[in-house]
């Protein structure tokens, strides 16, 4: 299964692209996906970020499907 993941802000800068692909052999949950991403992109480990699935930030460890829109977002700041 190939998952496309959109990156924003400093995470896109660190990866050198605004979208990455992660290949998995079977269904995967959010926490397992984040472990794979952290291993493949160790520079992300020093940056706090959240994951959004289908445009909703989630803290739950739900399954991630190939049809889901997945995004990794850095901390937000504003004023």
QUIRAGI-V153439 format. One record per run of one state. SS is the DSSP state (helix for helix, strand for strand, loop for the rest). FROM is the first residue (numbers start at 0). LEN is the number of residues. Records with the same first field share a line. If there is no record, write none. Layout:
SS = FROM-LEN, FROM-LEN
//
This chain:
loop = 0-1, 7-1, 15-3, 23-4, 40-1, 46-2, 53-2, 57-5, 64-5, 74-5
strand = 1-6, 18-5, 27-2, 48-5, 55-2, 62-2, 69-5
helix = 8-7, 29-11, 41-5
//
